Amino acid sequence: MSSVPPATLGKHDFTTLSEFRYQMRRFERFSDDVIQAHGITPLQYLLLLHIKGYPGRDWATVGELAERLQAKPHGVVALITRCEVSGLVERRHSSIDRRRVEIHLLADGEAMLAKLAQLHRTELLSLEGVFTIPKLAGGSHA
């Protein structure tokens, strides 16, 4: 337990938090709808995004993807398998350590990700000035 007393939040703080959560949920709803309209699931999109966006390289391991997705590795393996069947990703054994399996995007995965990322970017730009991290009286964030 922390010995620091909690900051007292007022009506404005709760209104700010409510608006932040509302805008976040609106964006998530937009994202889910646009992703599903393109024939994949939101988790498949996140998998593609985390592979492409992994720091320092264009591939990731199952464990790294599990961390990024905040999911169990066996669930991520099943997700990777579904994406493999759809021709979006492939598993490759590392040339450095044959025990390590790298997950790479295929051309169809790259194309799908590029299209969806552009749609998300456009939506985020439309929220500029609306979707901001709230500043609370207590100095903490949501």
DSSP file (Angstrom, degrees, kcal/mol; ACC not computed):
  #  RESIDUE AA STRUCTURE BP1 BP2  ACC     N-H-->O    O-->H-N    N-H-->O    O-->H-N    TCO  KAPPA ALPHA  PHI   PSI    X-CA   Y-CA   Z-CA
    1    1 A M              0   0    0      0, 0.0     2,-0.2     0, 0.0     0, 0.0   0.000 360.0 360.0 360.0 141.7    0.0    0.0    0.0
    2    2 A S        -     0   0    0      1,-0.1     0, 0.0     2,-0.1     0, 0.0  -0.577 360.0-149.6 -81.1 143.4    1.2    3.5   -0.8
    3    3 A S  S    S+     0   0    0     -2,-0.2    -1,-0.1     2,-0.1     0, 0.0   0.489  72.2  99.5 -89.0  -3.8    1.6    6.0    2.1
    4    4 A V  S    S-     0   0    0      1,-0.1    -2,-0.1     3,-0.0     3,-0.1  -0.719  80.7-121.6 -84.3 125.8    0.7    8.9   -0.3
    5    5 A P        -     0   0    0      0, 0.0    -2,-0.1     0, 0.0     3,-0.1  -0.387  33.6-102.3 -66.6 143.2   -2.9    9.9    0.2
    6    6 A P        -     0   0    0      0, 0.0     2,-0.1     0, 0.0     3,-0.0  -0.340  38.3-107.7 -65.0 145.9   -5.0    9.7   -3.0
    7    7 A A        -     0   0    0    131,-0.1     2,-0.5     1,-0.1   131,-0.1  -0.467  32.5-115.4 -70.9 144.0   -5.6   13.0   -4.8
    8    8 A T        -     0   0    0     -2,-0.1     2,-0.4   129,-0.1    -1,-0.1  -0.715  29.6-151.1 -83.0 125.7   -9.2   14.3   -4.5
    9    9 A L        -     0   0    0     -2,-0.5     2,-0.1   128,-0.1   127,-0.0  -0.811   9.1-156.3-100.5 138.1  -10.8   14.4   -7.9
   10   10 A G     >  -     0   0    0     -2,-0.4     4,-1.9     1,-0.0     3,-0.3  -0.417  38.3 -86.0-102.5-178.8  -13.5   16.9   -8.7
   11   11 A K  H  > S+     0   0    0      1,-0.2     4,-2.6     2,-0.2     5,-0.2   0.885 126.4  55.0 -54.6 -44.6  -16.4   16.9  -11.2
   12   12 A H  H  > S+     0   0    0      1,-0.2     4,-2.6     2,-0.2    -1,-0.2   0.897 106.3  51.9 -59.3 -41.2  -14.1   18.4  -13.9
   13   13 A D  H  > S+     0   0    0     -3,-0.3     4,-2.7     1,-0.2    -1,-0.2   0.920 111.5  46.1 -62.0 -43.9  -11.6   15.5  -13.5
   14   14 A F  H  X S+     0   0    0     -4,-1.9     4,-2.6     2,-0.2    -2,-0.2   0.878 112.2  50.9 -67.9 -36.5  -14.4   12.9  -13.9
   15   15 A T  H  X S+     0   0    0     -4,-2.6     4,-2.4    -5,-0.2    -2,-0.2   0.913 111.5  48.6 -63.8 -42.6  -15.8   14.7  -16.9
   16   16 A T  H  X S+     0   0    0     -4,-2.6     4,-2.4     2,-0.2    -2,-0.2   0.928 113.0  46.6 -63.6 -46.3  -12.3   14.8  -18.4
   17   17 A L  H  X S+     0   0    0     -4,-2.7     4,-2.6     1,-0.2     5,-0.2   0.909 112.0  51.4 -62.0 -42.4  -11.8   11.1  -17.7
   18   18 A S  H  X S+     0   0    0     -4,-2.6     4,-2.4     2,-0.2    -2,-0.2   0.921 111.0  47.3 -60.7 -45.5  -15.2   10.3  -19.1
   19   19 A E  H  X S+     0   0    0     -4,-2.4     4,-2.7     2,-0.2     5,-0.2   0.906 111.7  51.0 -64.1 -42.1  -14.6   12.2  -22.3
   20   20 A F  H  X S+     0   0    0     -4,-2.4     4,-2.5     2,-0.2    -2,-0.2   0.946 112.7  45.1 -59.7 -49.3  -11.2   10.5  -22.8
   21   21 A R  H  X S+     0   0    0     -4,-2.6     4,-2.5     1,-0.2    -2,-0.2   0.874 112.6  52.6 -63.6 -37.6  -12.7    7.0  -22.3
   22   22 A Y  H  X S+     0   0    0     -4,-2.4     4,-2.5    -5,-0.2    -2,-0.2   0.940 111.7  44.6 -62.5 -48.3  -15.5    8.0  -24.7
   23   23 A Q  H  X S+     0   0    0     -4,-2.7     4,-2.2     1,-0.2    -2,-0.2   0.887 113.1  51.8 -65.3 -38.0  -13.1    9.1  -27.4
   24   24 A M  H  X S+     0   0    0     -4,-2.5     4,-2.3    -5,-0.2    -1,-0.2   0.929 111.6  46.5 -62.6 -44.6  -10.9    6.1  -26.9
   25   25 A R  H  X S+     0   0    0     -4,-2.5     4,-2.7     2,-0.2    -2,-0.2   0.876 109.3  54.6 -66.9 -37.6  -14.0    3.8  -27.2
   26   26 A R  H  X S+     0   0    0     -4,-2.5     4,-2.6     2,-0.2    -1,-0.2   0.925 110.2  46.9 -60.1 -44.0  -15.2    5.6  -30.3
   27   27 A F  H  X S+     0   0    0     -4,-2.2     4,-2.9     2,-0.2    -2,-0.2   0.920 111.5  50.6 -64.9 -42.8  -11.8    5.1  -32.0
   28   28 A E  H  X S+     0   0    0     -4,-2.3     4,-3.0     2,-0.2    -2,-0.2   0.907 110.8  49.4 -60.9 -41.8  -11.8    1.4  -30.9
   29   29 A R  H  X S+     0   0    0     -4,-2.7     4,-2.5     2,-0.2    -2,-0.2   0.935 111.9  48.2 -63.2 -46.3  -15.3    1.0  -32.4
   30   30 A F  H  X S+     0   0    0     -4,-2.6     4,-2.7     2,-0.2     5,-0.3   0.945 113.2  49.2 -55.0 -49.0  -14.2    2.6  -35.7
   31   31 A S  H  X S+     0   0    0     -4,-2.9     4,-2.5     1,-0.2     5,-0.3   0.932 111.0  47.9 -59.3 -50.1  -11.1    0.4  -35.7
   32   32 A D  H  X S+     0   0    0     -4,-3.0     4,-2.4     1,-0.2    -1,-0.2   0.917 113.9  48.0 -58.2 -44.4  -13.0   -2.8  -35.1
   33   33 A D  H  X S+     0   0    0     -4,-2.5     4,-1.9    -5,-0.2    -2,-0.2   0.921 113.9  44.5 -64.7 -45.4  -15.6   -1.9  -37.8
   34   34 A V  H  X S+     0   0    0     -4,-2.7     4,-0.7    -5,-0.2    -1,-0.2   0.875 114.4  49.9 -70.0 -36.2  -13.0   -1.0  -40.5
   35   35 A I  H ><>S+     0   0    0     -4,-2.5     5,-1.4    -5,-0.3     3,-1.2   0.951 112.0  46.6 -65.8 -49.1  -10.9   -4.0  -39.8
   36   36 A Q  H ><5S+     0   0    0     -4,-2.4     3,-1.7     1,-0.3    -2,-0.2   0.844 105.0  61.0 -64.2 -32.9  -13.8   -6.5  -40.0
   37   37 A A  H 3<5S+     0   0    0     -4,-1.9    -1,-0.3     1,-0.3    -2,-0.2   0.729 102.2  54.5 -63.9 -21.1  -15.0   -4.8  -43.2
   38   38 A H  T <<5S-     0   0    0     -3,-1.2    -1,-0.3    -4,-0.7    -2,-0.2   0.289 123.8-104.1 -97.4   8.7  -11.6   -5.8  -44.7
   39   39 A G  T < 5S+     0   0    0     -3,-1.7     2,-0.3     1,-0.3    -3,-0.2   0.608  86.4  94.0  87.3  13.3  -12.1   -9.5  -43.8
   40   40 A I  S   <S-     0   0    0     -5,-1.4    -1,-0.3     3,-0.0    -2,-0.2  -0.840  71.3-107.7-128.0 171.2   -9.8   -9.9  -40.8
   41   41 A T     >  -     0   0    0     -2,-0.3     4,-2.2     1,-0.1     5,-0.2  -0.572  30.0-111.2 -93.8 160.3  -10.3   -9.7  -37.0
   42   42 A P  H  > S+     0   0    0      0, 0.0     4,-2.4     0, 0.0     5,-0.2   0.876 120.0  52.5 -56.6 -37.4   -9.0   -6.9  -34.7
   43   43 A L  H  > S+     0   0    0      2,-0.2     4,-2.3     1,-0.2     5,-0.1   0.885 106.8  52.1 -67.6 -36.8   -6.6   -9.3  -33.2
   44   44 A Q  H  > S+     0   0    0      2,-0.2     4,-2.4     1,-0.2    -1,-0.2   0.921 109.9  49.6 -63.3 -41.9   -5.2  -10.3  -36.6
   45   45 A Y  H  X S+     0   0    0     -4,-2.2     4,-2.9     1,-0.2    -2,-0.2   0.938 110.6  49.5 -60.4 -46.9   -4.7   -6.6  -37.4
   46   46 A L  H  X S+     0   0    0     -4,-2.4     4,-2.8     1,-0.2    -1,-0.2   0.882 108.8  53.1 -61.4 -37.7   -2.9   -6.1  -34.1
   47   47 A L  H  X S+     0   0    0     -4,-2.3     4,-2.0     2,-0.2    -1,-0.2   0.950 111.5  45.4 -61.0 -48.4   -0.7   -9.1  -34.8
   48   48 A L  H  X S+     0   0    0     -4,-2.4     4,-2.5     1,-0.2     5,-0.3   0.926 114.0  49.8 -59.7 -45.1    0.3   -7.6  -38.2
   49   49 A L  H  X S+     0   0    0     -4,-2.9     4,-2.7     1,-0.2    -1,-0.2   0.908 111.1  48.2 -61.6 -43.5    0.8   -4.2  -36.7
   50   50 A H  H  < S+     0   0    0     -4,-2.8     4,-0.3     2,-0.2    -1,-0.2   0.807 111.1  51.0 -71.8 -28.5    3.1   -5.5  -33.9
   51   51 A I  H >< S+     0   0    0     -4,-2.0     3,-1.1    -5,-0.2    -2,-0.2   0.969 117.2  38.7 -67.3 -53.1    5.1   -7.6  -36.3
   52   52 A K  H 3< S+     0   0    0     -4,-2.5    -2,-0.2     1,-0.2    -3,-0.2   0.856 120.4  46.6 -65.7 -35.6    5.7   -4.6  -38.6
   53   53 A G  T 3< S+     0   0    0     -4,-2.7    -1,-0.2    -5,-0.3    -2,-0.2   0.343  76.6 130.4 -92.0   7.3    6.1   -2.2  -35.8
   54   54 A Y  S X  S-     0   0    0     -3,-1.1     3,-1.5    -4,-0.3     5,-0.1  -0.432  70.7-101.0 -64.1 131.3    8.5   -4.3  -33.6
   55   55 A P  T 3  S+     0   0    0      0, 0.0    -1,-0.1     0, 0.0    -2,-0.1  -0.266  97.0   2.7 -58.6 128.1   11.4   -2.0  -32.7
   56   56 A G  T 3  S+     0   0    0     -3,-0.1     2,-0.3     2,-0.0    -2,-0.1   0.326 125.8  39.8  86.1  -7.5   14.6   -2.6  -34.7
   57   57 A R  S <  S-     0   0    0     -3,-1.5    -3,-0.1    -6,-0.1    -1,-0.0  -0.984  74.7-116.6-163.3 169.4   13.3   -5.2  -37.1
   58   58 A D  S    S+     0   0    0     -2,-0.3    47,-0.6    -5,-0.1     2,-0.3   0.027  92.1  54.3-103.4  25.2   10.4   -6.3  -39.3
   59   59 A W  E     -A  104   0A   0     45,-0.1     2,-0.3    -5,-0.1    45,-0.2  -0.941  61.2-163.6-147.0 167.1    9.7   -9.6  -37.5
   60   60 A A  E     -A  103   0A   0     43,-1.5    43,-2.8    -2,-0.3     2,-0.2  -0.976  20.5-114.0-150.3 161.0    9.0  -10.8  -34.0
   61   61 A T     >  -     0   0    0     -2,-0.3     4,-2.4    41,-0.2     5,-0.2  -0.487  35.7-106.2 -90.4 166.7    9.0  -14.0  -32.0
   62   62 A V  H  > S+     0   0    0     39,-0.5     4,-2.7     1,-0.2     5,-0.2   0.923 121.6  51.0 -57.3 -45.7    5.9  -15.6  -30.4
   63   63 A G  H  > S+     0   0    0      1,-0.2     4,-2.0     2,-0.2    -1,-0.2   0.897 110.1  48.5 -61.5 -41.7    7.0  -14.5  -27.0
   64   64 A E  H  > S+     0   0    0      2,-0.2     4,-2.3     1,-0.2    -1,-0.2   0.903 113.2  47.6 -65.2 -40.9    7.5  -10.9  -28.1
   65   65 A L  H  X S+     0   0    0     -4,-2.4     4,-2.6     2,-0.2    -2,-0.2   0.878 108.2  55.2 -68.2 -37.1    4.1  -10.8  -29.8
   66   66 A A  H  X>S+     0   0    0     -4,-2.7     5,-2.4    -5,-0.2     4,-0.9   0.916 109.7  47.5 -60.5 -42.2    2.4  -12.4  -26.7
   67   67 A E  H ><5S+     0   0    0     -4,-2.0     3,-0.6     3,-0.2    -2,-0.2   0.942 112.8  47.7 -63.2 -47.7    3.9   -9.5  -24.7
   68   68 A R  H 3<5S+     0   0    0     -4,-2.3    -2,-0.2     1,-0.2    -1,-0.2   0.874 118.3  40.8 -62.0 -38.1    2.7   -6.9  -27.2
   69   69 A L  H 3<5S-     0   0    0     -4,-2.6    -1,-0.2    -5,-0.1    -2,-0.2   0.546 104.9-129.9 -85.7  -8.4   -0.8   -8.4  -27.3
   70   70 A Q  T <<5 +     0   0    0     -4,-0.9     2,-0.3    -3,-0.6    -3,-0.2   0.946  66.9 125.8  54.2  51.0   -0.9   -9.0  -23.6
   71   71 A A      < -     0   0    0     -5,-2.4    -1,-0.2    -6,-0.1    -2,-0.1  -0.849  69.4 -88.8-133.5 165.7   -1.9  -12.6  -24.3
   72   72 A K    >>  -     0   0    0     -2,-0.3     4,-1.8     1,-0.1     3,-0.7  -0.541  37.5-121.9 -74.9 141.9   -0.8  -16.1  -23.5
   73   73 A P  H 3> S+     0   0    0      0, 0.0     4,-2.4     0, 0.0     5,-0.2   0.864 111.1  55.9 -54.4 -39.5    1.8  -17.6  -25.9
   74   74 A H  H 3> S+     0   0    0      1,-0.2     4,-1.6     2,-0.2     5,-0.1   0.859 107.6  49.6 -65.8 -31.9   -0.4  -20.6  -26.8
   75   75 A G  H <> S+     0   0    0     -3,-0.7     4,-2.0     2,-0.2    -1,-0.2   0.870 110.0  50.8 -69.0 -37.1   -3.2  -18.2  -27.9
   76   76 A V  H  X S+     0   0    0     -4,-1.8     4,-2.8     2,-0.2    -2,-0.2   0.871 105.9  55.6 -68.4 -36.8   -0.8  -16.2  -30.0
   77   77 A V  H  X S+     0   0    0     -4,-2.4     4,-2.3     2,-0.2    -1,-0.2   0.921 108.6  48.1 -59.5 -43.6    0.4  -19.4  -31.7
   78   78 A A  H  X S+     0   0    0     -4,-1.6     4,-2.1     2,-0.2    -2,-0.2   0.896 111.8  49.7 -64.1 -40.1   -3.3  -20.1  -32.7
   79   79 A L  H  X S+     0   0    0     -4,-2.0     4,-2.1     2,-0.2    -2,-0.2   0.909 110.4  50.0 -64.3 -43.2   -3.6  -16.5  -34.0
   80   80 A I  H  X S+     0   0    0     -4,-2.8     4,-2.5     1,-0.2    -2,-0.2   0.909 108.4  53.6 -61.5 -42.5   -0.4  -16.9  -36.0
   81   81 A T  H  X S+     0   0    0     -4,-2.3     4,-2.5     1,-0.2    -1,-0.2   0.919 108.3  49.2 -59.8 -44.5   -1.7  -20.1  -37.4
   82   82 A R  H  X S+     0   0    0     -4,-2.1     4,-1.4     1,-0.2    -1,-0.2   0.898 112.6  47.9 -62.5 -39.5   -5.0  -18.4  -38.6
   83   83 A C  H  <>S+     0   0    0     -4,-2.1     5,-2.8     2,-0.2     6,-0.8   0.848 110.1  52.8 -69.8 -33.4   -3.0  -15.6  -40.2
   84   84 A E  H ><5S+     0   0    0     -4,-2.5     3,-1.6     4,-0.2    -2,-0.2   0.930 106.9  51.5 -64.4 -45.7   -0.7  -18.2  -41.9
   85   85 A V  H 3<5S+     0   0    0     -4,-2.5    -1,-0.2     1,-0.3    -2,-0.2   0.843 109.0  52.2 -59.9 -34.1   -3.7  -20.0  -43.3
   86   86 A S  T 3<5S-     0   0    0     -4,-1.4    -1,-0.3    -5,-0.2    -2,-0.2   0.475 116.9-115.7 -81.3  -2.8   -4.9  -16.6  -44.7
   87   87 A G  T < 5S+     0   0    0     -3,-1.6    21,-0.5    -4,-0.2    22,-0.5   0.748  84.4 114.9  76.6  23.8   -1.5  -16.0  -46.3
   88   88 A L  S   <S+     0   0    0     -5,-2.8    18,-2.9    20,-0.2    21,-0.3   0.791  76.7  12.3 -95.2 -32.3   -0.7  -12.9  -44.2
   89   89 A V  E     -B  105   0A   0     -6,-0.8     2,-0.3    16,-0.3    16,-0.2  -0.882  59.6-155.6-138.0 167.3    2.3  -14.2  -42.2
   90   90 A E  E     -B  104   0A   0     14,-2.3    14,-2.8    -2,-0.3     2,-0.4  -0.994  18.4-124.9-144.3 152.6    4.8  -17.0  -42.2
   91   91 A R  E     -B  103   0A   0     -2,-0.3     2,-0.4    12,-0.2    12,-0.2  -0.768  28.8-176.8 -91.5 139.6    7.0  -18.7  -39.6
   92   92 A R  E     -B  102   0A   0     10,-2.6    10,-3.7    -2,-0.4     2,-0.3  -0.999  26.7-122.2-135.4 139.2   10.7  -18.9  -40.3
   93   93 A H  E     -B  101   0A   0     -2,-0.4     8,-0.2     8,-0.2     5,-0.2  -0.624  41.7-104.2 -75.5 138.2   13.5  -20.5  -38.3
   94   94 A S        -     0   0    0      6,-2.7     6,-0.1     3,-0.6    -1,-0.1  -0.321  15.3-142.3 -61.5 140.6   16.2  -18.0  -37.3
   95   95 A S  S    S+     0   0    0      1,-0.1     3,-0.2     2,-0.1    -1,-0.1   0.689 103.8  45.3 -75.8 -18.2   19.4  -18.3  -39.3
   96   96 A I  S    S+     0   0    0      1,-0.3     2,-0.4     4,-0.1    -1,-0.1   0.867 129.2  17.3 -90.2 -43.8   21.3  -17.5  -36.1
   97   97 A D    >   -     0   0    0      3,-0.1     3,-2.1     1,-0.1    -3,-0.6  -0.900  64.6-160.1-135.3 102.5   19.5  -19.8  -33.7
   98   98 A R  T 3  S+     0   0    0     -2,-0.4    -1,-0.1     1,-0.3    -3,-0.1   0.652  90.7  64.4 -61.1 -15.7   17.4  -22.6  -35.3
   99   99 A R  T 3  S+     0   0    0     -6,-0.1     2,-0.4     2,-0.0    -1,-0.3   0.763  88.0  83.3 -76.8 -24.3   15.4  -23.0  -32.1
  100  100 A R    <   -     0   0    0     -3,-2.1    -6,-2.7    -6,-0.1     2,-0.5  -0.645  68.6-152.8 -84.9 133.7   14.0  -19.5  -32.5
  101  101 A V  E     - B   0  93A   0     -2,-0.4   -39,-0.5    -8,-0.2     2,-0.4  -0.925   7.3-156.6-107.7 126.5   11.0  -19.0  -34.7
  102  102 A E  E     - B   0  92A   0    -10,-3.7   -10,-2.6    -2,-0.5     2,-0.6  -0.819   8.0-142.6-101.0 140.1   10.5  -15.6  -36.3
  103  103 A I  E     -AB  60  91A   0    -43,-2.8   -43,-1.5    -2,-0.4     2,-0.3  -0.919  25.2-175.9-104.6 121.0    7.1  -14.4  -37.5
  104  104 A H  E     -AB  59  90A   0    -14,-2.8   -14,-2.3    -2,-0.6     2,-0.3  -0.870  25.6-116.7-118.0 147.2    7.3  -12.4  -40.8
  105  105 A L  E     - B   0  89A   0    -47,-0.6   -16,-0.3    -2,-0.3     2,-0.2  -0.597  26.6-145.5 -76.1 142.4    4.7  -10.6  -42.8
  106  106 A L     >  -     0   0    0    -18,-2.9     4,-2.7    -2,-0.3     3,-0.2  -0.536  35.7 -92.0 -95.9 172.8    4.0  -11.8  -46.3
  107  107 A A  H  > S+     0   0    0      1,-0.2     4,-2.5     2,-0.2     5,-0.2   0.882 128.1  49.7 -55.6 -42.4    3.1   -9.5  -49.2
  108  108 A D  H  > S+     0   0    0    -21,-0.5     4,-2.4     2,-0.2    -1,-0.2   0.879 111.4  49.5 -65.9 -36.4   -0.7   -9.9  -48.6
  109  109 A G  H  > S+     0   0    0    -22,-0.5     4,-2.6   -21,-0.3    -2,-0.2   0.906 111.0  49.5 -66.3 -42.1   -0.1   -9.1  -44.9
  110  110 A E  H  X S+     0   0    0     -4,-2.7     4,-2.6     2,-0.2    -2,-0.2   0.926 112.9  47.2 -60.9 -45.6    2.0   -6.0  -45.8
  111  111 A A  H  X S+     0   0    0     -4,-2.5     4,-2.2    -5,-0.2    -2,-0.2   0.919 113.4  47.5 -64.8 -44.1   -0.7   -4.8  -48.2
  112  112 A M  H  X S+     0   0    0     -4,-2.4     4,-2.5     1,-0.2     5,-0.2   0.932 113.8  47.9 -62.1 -46.1   -3.5   -5.4  -45.7
  113  113 A L  H  X S+     0   0    0     -4,-2.6     4,-3.0     1,-0.2     5,-0.2   0.915 110.7  50.9 -62.3 -44.5   -1.6   -3.6  -42.9
  114  114 A A  H  X S+     0   0    0     -4,-2.6     4,-1.9     2,-0.2    -1,-0.2   0.917 112.3  46.8 -60.6 -44.2   -0.7   -0.7  -45.1
  115  115 A K  H  X S+     0   0    0     -4,-2.2     4,-1.7     2,-0.2    -2,-0.2   0.941 117.0  42.4 -63.7 -48.3   -4.4   -0.2  -46.2
  116  116 A L  H  X S+     0   0    0     -4,-2.5     4,-2.3     1,-0.2    -2,-0.2   0.873 111.4  54.8 -69.2 -37.3   -5.7   -0.5  -42.6
  117  117 A A  H  X S+     0   0    0     -4,-3.0     4,-2.6    -5,-0.2    -1,-0.2   0.891 107.1  51.4 -63.5 -38.6   -3.0    1.7  -41.1
  118  118 A Q  H  X S+     0   0    0     -4,-1.9     4,-2.3    -5,-0.2    -1,-0.2   0.911 109.8  49.1 -65.1 -41.5   -3.8    4.5  -43.6
  119  119 A L  H  X S+     0   0    0     -4,-1.7     4,-1.9     1,-0.2    -2,-0.2   0.897 112.8  48.0 -63.5 -40.1   -7.5    4.3  -42.6
  120  120 A H  H  X S+     0   0    0     -4,-2.3     4,-2.8     2,-0.2    -2,-0.2   0.900 110.0  52.0 -66.7 -40.6   -6.5    4.4  -38.9
  121  121 A R  H  X S+     0   0    0     -4,-2.6     4,-2.6     2,-0.2    -2,-0.2   0.921 108.7  50.6 -62.0 -43.9   -4.2    7.4  -39.5
  122  122 A T  H  X S+     0   0    0     -4,-2.3     4,-1.6     1,-0.2    -1,-0.2   0.916 112.1  47.3 -60.3 -43.9   -6.9    9.3  -41.3
  123  123 A E  H  X S+     0   0    0     -4,-1.9     4,-0.9     2,-0.2    -2,-0.2   0.915 111.4  50.6 -64.6 -43.3   -9.3    8.7  -38.4
  124  124 A L  H >< S+     0   0    0     -4,-2.8     3,-0.9     1,-0.2     4,-0.3   0.907 108.3  52.4 -61.6 -41.0   -6.7    9.7  -35.8
  125  125 A L  H >< S+     0   0    0     -4,-2.6     3,-1.2     1,-0.3    -1,-0.2   0.853 104.3  56.7 -63.6 -33.1   -6.0   12.9  -37.6
  126  126 A S  H 3< S+     0   0    0     -4,-1.6    -1,-0.3     1,-0.2    -2,-0.2   0.729 106.3  51.5 -69.3 -20.0   -9.7   13.7  -37.6
  127  127 A L  T XX S+     0   0    0     -4,-0.9     3,-2.9    -3,-0.9     4,-2.3   0.394  77.8 135.7 -94.8   1.7   -9.6   13.4  -33.8
  128  128 A E  T <4 S+     0   0    0     -3,-1.2     4,-0.1     1,-0.3    -3,-0.1  -0.283  78.1  13.9 -56.6 128.7   -6.7   15.8  -33.4
  129  129 A G  T 34 S+     0   0    0      2,-0.3    -1,-0.3     1,-0.0     3,-0.2   0.212 124.4  65.3  88.9 -14.8   -7.4   18.1  -30.5
  130  130 A V  T <4 S+     0   0    0     -3,-2.9     2,-1.2     1,-0.2    -2,-0.2   0.789  92.7  56.4-102.4 -42.4  -10.3   15.9  -29.3
  131  131 A F  S  < S+     0   0    0     -4,-2.3     2,-0.3    -7,-0.2    -2,-0.3  -0.740  75.0 144.8 -98.3  89.4   -8.4   12.8  -28.3
  132  132 A T        -     0   0    0     -2,-1.2  -109,-0.1    -3,-0.2     3,-0.0  -0.892  57.3-101.2-125.3 155.4   -5.9   13.9  -25.8
  133  133 A I        -     0   0    0     -2,-0.3     2,-0.1     1,-0.1  -116,-0.1  -0.636  49.4-117.5 -74.9 125.0   -4.5   12.4  -22.6
  134  134 A P        -     0   0    0      0, 0.0     2,-0.6     0, 0.0     8,-0.2  -0.347  15.5-143.9 -70.0 143.5   -6.3   14.0  -19.7
  135  135 A K        -     0   0    0      6,-0.1     2,-0.3    -2,-0.1     6,-0.1  -0.936  23.3-160.1-102.6 121.2   -4.5   16.1  -17.2
  136  136 A L    >   -     0   0    0      4,-0.8     3,-2.0    -2,-0.6  -127,-0.1  -0.673  29.6-115.2-105.7 158.1   -6.0   15.6  -13.8
  137  137 A A  T 3  S+     0   0    0      1,-0.3    -1,-0.1    -2,-0.3  -129,-0.1   0.833 116.8  56.7 -57.6 -34.4   -5.8   17.7  -10.6
  138  138 A G  T 3  S-     0   0    0   -131,-0.1    -1,-0.3     2,-0.1     3,-0.1   0.512 113.5-118.3 -78.3  -3.9   -3.9   14.9   -8.9
  139  139 A G  S <  S+     0   0    0     -3,-2.0     2,-0.2     1,-0.3    -2,-0.1   0.552  76.4 114.8  81.3   7.3   -1.2   14.9  -11.6
  140  140 A S        -     0   0    0      2,-0.0    -4,-0.8     1,-0.0    -1,-0.3  -0.624  57.9-128.0-106.6 169.7   -1.9   11.3  -12.7
  141  141 A H              0   0    0     -2,-0.2    -6,-0.1    -6,-0.1    -8,-0.0  -0.716 360.0 360.0-113.6 164.4   -3.3    9.9  -16.0
  142  142 A A              0   0    0     -2,-0.2    -7,-0.0    -8,-0.2    -1,-0.0   0.477 360.0 360.0 -63.3 360.0   -6.2    7.5  -16.8
